[in-house]
Every structure is written in C-alpha cells, then in structure tokens.
Amino acid sequence: MRLIGLKKNLASNKDYRERSLMIDWNNRQITIKRQAELLTVNRTSLYYKPVGIKAEEIELMHTIDRIYMKWPAFGYRRITAKLREKGYIVNRKKVQRLMRKMGISAIYPGPNLSKRNKLHHTYPYLLRNLEIIRPNQVWGVDITYIPMETGWMYMFVVIDWYSRCIVAWELSNTLDTAFIIRCLMRAFAKGKPEIINSDQGCQFTSSKYIELLKSNNIRISMDGRGRATDNARTERFFRSLKYEKLYTMEYYSVGEVKSAIESFVNEYNHERPHQALGYKHPAEVYYEAM
C-alpha cells in the first residue's frame, strides 16, 4: 500500500511540475495570478527558490558566470585557477559540477560539460560563407545562465541574424525543452526563418525541438563543437545584457529579473543604434523589410 501511495504521489508531483512549466511569463493579457488559478498551481511556488543550495555556492556560481562571460574559452581548469586567484577554496570537480548545472562549457575543443544525448541527431553548420541579406533568413537561438541574489534562472533567446533584433525570449528555472518550444511558437507568430542555428546542447538535439522545426519547414543548423564564432551575435547580446543590466543590480525575484530583461530588450531593439546596421535600431531594420 505504501508503494502504491508513493507512486501516486510521484505522478501527482510530476503533473504539478508540468502545469507549472506552462506558465507564460511574457503574456501581457493574462496575469501570472490568473494563469496560476487556471492551471491550479500555487502562485508562490512559481517564484523560484533553490532547495538545498547554500548561499556560498550560489555566490560561487555567479562568480563562475562572470569569469565565463569575460573568458568564454576557459574550461573548468582555468576557471578553477581564476577562482583560486580570487580567494575561493575550490577544487576542479566542484567547478565542473557547477558549470554543468549552469549549462555552460568552454567554447573550444576540450571537455564538453554540456553533453548532448548521443541518441539524438546533430545537424551540420549551414552558415559558413552564407551571405545573410534579409530578415528571417537566419535566426540564432541560445540559452544563458541568469544570476539572482538568492538563486538563478535560465534565459532562452531568439535573435534575427540580419537585423540583430531579439524576436522572442523566455525565462525558466529548469533547462528543459518545454520553455524553448513555447518561446519559438510565440516567435513564429511574428515570422518564420529559413534557417535556425543553435549549439549541440541536448535541448536542441531533442526530438521535440527537431520535430517543431521540421514541421515548420525550417532548416536546422548547428555550431561546430567548440567553435566560438558560430553563434557570435547571440553571445555578444548575452554579454551586453549581463554587464550593462544584470551585473549592476541585485535581483531577488523572478518578477524583478523579468522586468529588467524586458527593459533591456526593449531598449536594445528600439532605441540602441547599431553600427553594422548603419546606426539604425534592430527592430527598425527587422520590421521595415517585412
């Protein structure tokens, strides 16, 4: 009887987690409170608080993120060395474990901490020597670690390579594929690219992701393993977001982080002139050609 009760409990918990992941943080028409009511989810549980993670470990992860943003070619060995320079008493195994949790790895051929599922299929890099001449020709997608004062989140972003416009983005407290699919569906309402480029992470080699792109007749391109330049536009955006917005303030809740990112993306798309675009704004270039 206890075993039956345990199985029911696990199934119930799984169902609750799945309903929680259905919350759309970027929906302007239905409030988070109302979405929680409709999905019968406790609203307070949506504001992520890591369980069993010490404050010292969170601080260490945030420091790793800063080092990685500055030196993305650093693997866990050199990041360990930089941490020790800063006075942290830490070994390589711990740094490797935390980098895996953060979903990051060095962008050079070496130990791959963000390993793809070997059963999943990867695709070739299609953008070498390709002239990108119009919006919705190529989109780049990627995920980054978002630091918070008491934890962290993950951000998925869709960027149009021609205009540098952020087409869509979304936050999640897990590195699952569900929030990627939701964000892409929202992006497809604005336009559909001919090619989407990503890294070879497990989220982008999953069957759900591949099926979504194929069903929309989108060609799939994936970075060569360890190549820093294959998704450089997205990496530059993440670096600007963190150094100009996220590292300059302390954020205690998902709502605060979401508001900060929303403000930065709006400024980036609609107010910031871009030299490569003849000093036009990314959104101006993206929408004027559609």
C-alpha positions as CSV (number, residue, x, y, z in Angstrom):
1,M,0.0,0.0,0.0
2,R,2.9,2.4,0.8
3,L,4.4,1.7,-2.6
4,I,1.1,2.5,-4.4
5,G,0.8,5.7,-2.4
6,L,4.3,6.7,-3.3
7,K,3.7,6.1,-7.0
8,K,0.6,8.2,-6.9
9,N,2.5,10.9,-5.1
10,L,5.3,10.9,-7.7
11,A,2.8,11.1,-10.5
12,S,1.0,13.9,-8.8
13,N,4.2,15.9,-8.3
14,K,5.2,15.3,-11.9
15,D,1.8,16.6,-13.1
16,Y,2.1,19.7,-10.9
17,R,5.6,20.4,-12.3
18,E,4.3,20.1,-15.8
19,R,1.5,22.5,-15.2
20,S,3.9,25.0,-13.5
21,L,6.0,25.0,-16.7
22,M,3.0,26.0,-18.7
23,I,3.0,29.5,-17.1
24,D,3.8,32.1,-19.8
25,W,5.8,34.9,-18.0
26,N,5.7,37.1,-21.1
27,N,1.9,37.1,-21.6
28,R,0.7,40.7,-21.3
29,Q,-3.0,39.8,-21.5
30,I,-3.3,37.2,-18.7
31,T,-1.7,37.9,-15.4
32,I,0.5,35.3,-13.7
33,K,-2.0,35.1,-10.9
34,R,-4.8,34.3,-13.3
35,Q,-2.7,31.7,-15.2
36,A,-1.9,30.1,-11.8
37,E,-5.6,29.9,-11.0
38,L,-6.5,28.4,-14.4
39,L,-3.7,25.8,-14.1
40,T,-4.5,25.1,-10.4
41,V,-0.9,26.0,-9.4
42,N,0.2,27.7,-6.2
43,R,1.4,31.1,-7.4
44,T,4.0,31.5,-4.6
45,S,5.7,28.3,-5.8
46,L,6.4,29.8,-9.2
47,Y,8.9,32.3,-7.7
48,Y,11.9,30.0,-7.7
49,K,13.9,29.4,-4.5
50,P,16.7,26.8,-4.8
51,V,16.3,24.0,-2.4
52,G,19.4,22.7,-0.6
53,I,21.8,25.2,-2.3
54,K,24.0,27.2,0.1
55,A,24.4,30.9,-0.3
56,E,28.2,30.4,-0.7
57,E,27.5,28.0,-3.7
58,I,25.2,30.5,-5.4
59,E,27.8,33.2,-5.0
60,L,30.4,30.8,-6.5
61,M,28.1,30.1,-9.5
62,H,27.6,33.8,-10.1
63,T,31.4,34.3,-10.0
64,I,31.9,31.5,-12.5
65,D,29.4,33.2,-14.8
66,R,31.3,36.5,-14.6
67,I,34.6,34.7,-15.4
68,Y,32.9,32.8,-18.3
69,M,31.4,35.9,-19.8
70,K,34.8,37.6,-19.8
71,W,36.8,34.5,-21.0
72,P,34.3,32.1,-22.8
73,A,37.2,29.9,-23.9
74,F,38.1,29.0,-20.3
75,G,37.3,25.4,-19.3
76,Y,36.8,24.3,-15.7
77,R,40.5,24.0,-15.1
78,R,41.3,27.6,-15.9
79,I,38.1,28.8,-14.2
80,T,39.2,27.0,-11.1
81,A,42.5,28.8,-11.3
82,K,40.8,32.2,-11.6
83,L,38.5,31.4,-8.6
84,R,41.6,30.5,-6.5
85,E,43.2,33.8,-7.5
86,K,40.1,35.5,-6.1
87,G,40.5,33.6,-2.8
88,Y,38.0,30.8,-3.3
89,I,39.0,27.4,-1.8
90,V,37.6,25.1,-4.5
91,N,38.6,22.0,-6.5
92,R,38.1,21.2,-10.2
93,K,35.4,18.6,-9.6
94,K,33.2,21.2,-7.9
95,V,33.7,23.8,-10.6
96,Q,32.9,21.2,-13.3
97,R,29.7,20.1,-11.4
98,L,28.5,23.7,-11.0
99,M,29.3,24.5,-14.7
100,R,27.2,21.5,-15.7
101,K,24.3,22.8,-13.5
102,M,24.7,26.2,-15.1
103,G,24.6,24.7,-18.6
104,I,27.9,26.2,-19.7
105,S,31.1,24.8,-21.2
106,A,34.2,26.3,-22.8
107,I,33.9,27.2,-26.4
108,Y,37.0,25.4,-27.6
109,P,37.6,21.7,-28.3
110,G,38.0,20.0,-24.9
111,P,36.0,18.6,-22.1
112,N,32.3,19.1,-23.0
113,L,30.3,19.8,-19.9
114,S,27.0,20.3,-21.7
115,K,26.9,17.0,-23.5
116,R,24.3,16.2,-26.0
117,N,22.3,12.9,-25.8
118,K,24.2,10.5,-28.0
119,L,20.9,9.1,-29.2
120,H,19.9,12.4,-30.6
121,H,20.9,13.5,-34.1
122,T,23.0,16.6,-34.8
123,Y,23.0,18.7,-38.0
124,P,25.8,20.4,-39.9
125,Y,26.6,24.1,-39.7
126,L,24.9,25.7,-42.7
127,L,26.1,29.3,-42.3
128,R,29.7,29.1,-43.4
129,N,30.2,31.5,-46.3
130,L,26.5,32.2,-46.4
131,E,25.6,35.8,-47.2
132,I,22.9,37.0,-44.8
133,I,21.0,39.6,-46.7
134,R,17.4,39.8,-45.2
135,P,15.4,39.4,-42.0
136,N,14.1,35.9,-41.3
137,Q,16.8,34.3,-43.4
138,V,18.7,33.1,-40.3
139,W,17.7,33.0,-36.6
140,G,20.2,32.2,-33.8
141,V,18.9,30.6,-30.6
142,D,20.7,30.0,-27.3
143,I,20.4,29.7,-23.5
144,T,22.3,31.5,-20.8
145,Y,22.5,31.4,-17.0
146,I,20.8,34.4,-15.3
147,P,22.1,35.2,-11.8
148,M,19.8,36.3,-9.0
149,E,20.6,37.3,-5.4
150,T,19.1,34.1,-4.0
151,G,19.3,31.7,-6.9
152,W,19.3,31.7,-10.7
153,M,17.2,31.3,-13.8
154,Y,17.9,30.3,-17.4
155,M,17.1,32.6,-20.4
156,F,16.3,31.4,-23.9
157,V,16.6,34.0,-26.7
158,V,15.7,34.1,-30.4
159,I,17.7,36.6,-32.4
160,D,17.4,37.5,-36.1
161,W,21.0,37.5,-37.5
162,Y,20.4,40.1,-40.3
163,S,18.9,42.8,-38.1
164,R,20.2,41.7,-34.7
165,C,16.6,42.0,-33.4
166,I,15.5,40.0,-30.4
167,V,12.4,38.2,-31.8
168,A,11.4,36.5,-28.6
169,W,12.8,35.4,-25.2
170,E,11.7,33.5,-22.2
171,L,12.8,32.6,-18.6
172,S,12.7,29.2,-16.9
173,N,14.0,27.7,-13.7
174,T,15.0,24.4,-15.4
175,L,17.0,23.5,-18.5
176,D,14.1,21.6,-20.1
177,T,12.9,21.8,-23.7
178,A,9.3,23.0,-22.9
179,F,10.1,26.7,-22.4
180,I,12.1,26.7,-25.7
181,I,9.2,25.3,-27.6
182,R,6.8,27.9,-26.1
183,C,9.1,30.7,-27.0
184,L,9.7,29.5,-30.5
185,M,5.9,29.2,-31.0
186,R,5.5,32.8,-30.0
187,A,8.3,33.8,-32.3
188,F,6.7,32.0,-35.2
189,A,3.7,34.2,-34.8
190,K,5.9,37.1,-35.9
191,G,7.7,35.4,-38.8
192,K,9.5,32.1,-39.7
193,P,13.1,31.9,-40.6
194,E,14.6,29.8,-43.4
195,I,17.3,28.5,-41.0
196,I,17.7,28.3,-37.2
197,N,21.2,27.9,-35.8
198,S,22.0,26.6,-32.3
199,D,24.7,24.7,-30.5
200,Q,24.6,21.0,-30.0
201,G,23.1,21.0,-26.5
202,C,20.6,18.4,-25.5
203,Q,17.7,20.8,-25.7
204,F,18.5,21.5,-29.4
205,T,19.0,17.8,-30.4
206,S,15.8,16.7,-28.7
207,S,13.1,15.1,-30.8
208,K,10.5,17.8,-29.8
209,Y,12.8,20.6,-31.0
210,I,13.7,18.9,-34.2
211,E,10.1,18.0,-35.0
212,L,8.9,21.6,-34.4
213,L,11.4,23.0,-36.8
214,K,10.9,20.3,-39.5
215,S,7.1,20.7,-39.2
216,N,7.5,24.4,-40.0
217,N,9.9,23.7,-42.9
218,I,12.8,25.3,-41.2
219,R,16.4,24.1,-42.0
220,I,18.4,23.1,-38.9
221,S,22.0,24.4,-38.5
222,M,24.2,23.6,-35.5
223,D,27.5,25.1,-34.4
224,G,30.7,23.1,-34.9
225,R,31.7,21.8,-31.4
226,G,33.9,24.2,-29.6
227,R,33.6,27.0,-32.2
228,A,33.3,30.4,-30.7
229,T,32.4,32.3,-33.8
230,D,29.4,30.2,-35.0
231,N,26.9,32.0,-32.8
232,A,28.8,35.2,-32.0
233,R,25.8,37.6,-32.4
234,T,23.9,35.9,-29.6
235,E,26.9,35.7,-27.4
236,R,27.5,39.4,-27.8
237,F,23.9,40.1,-26.8
238,F,24.2,38.0,-23.7
239,R,27.4,39.8,-22.7
240,S,25.8,43.2,-23.1
241,L,22.7,42.2,-21.1
242,K,24.8,40.9,-18.2
243,Y,27.4,43.6,-18.0
244,E,25.0,46.5,-18.6
245,K,22.0,45.3,-16.7
246,L,22.2,42.1,-14.6
247,Y,25.6,42.6,-13.0
248,T,24.9,46.1,-12.0
249,M,21.9,45.4,-9.7
250,E,20.7,42.8,-7.3
251,Y,17.5,40.9,-8.2
252,Y,15.6,38.9,-5.6
253,S,12.6,37.6,-7.6
254,V,11.7,36.3,-11.0
255,G,9.5,39.4,-11.5
256,E,12.4,41.7,-10.9
257,V,14.7,39.9,-13.3
258,K,12.0,39.6,-15.9
259,S,11.3,43.4,-15.7
260,A,15.0,44.2,-16.0
261,I,15.4,42.0,-19.1
262,E,12.3,43.3,-20.7
263,S,13.5,46.8,-20.2
264,F,16.9,46.0,-21.7
265,V,15.5,44.1,-24.7
266,N,13.1,47.0,-25.5
267,E,16.0,49.4,-25.4
268,Y,18.2,47.1,-27.4
269,N,15.6,46.6,-30.1
270,H,14.0,50.0,-30.4
271,E,16.5,52.6,-29.0
272,R,20.0,51.5,-29.5
273,P,21.7,52.4,-32.8
274,H,23.8,49.6,-34.3
275,Q,27.0,50.4,-36.3
276,A,26.6,47.3,-38.5
277,L,23.1,48.5,-39.4
278,G,24.1,52.0,-40.5
279,Y,23.2,53.2,-36.9
280,K,19.6,52.1,-37.3
281,H,17.8,50.2,-34.5
282,P,17.5,46.4,-34.8
283,A,13.6,46.4,-34.7
284,E,13.5,49.1,-37.3
285,V,15.6,47.0,-39.7
286,Y,13.7,43.8,-38.9
287,Y,10.2,45.1,-39.4
288,E,10.9,47.6,-42.3
289,A,11.8,44.7,-44.7
290,M,8.9,42.5,-43.8
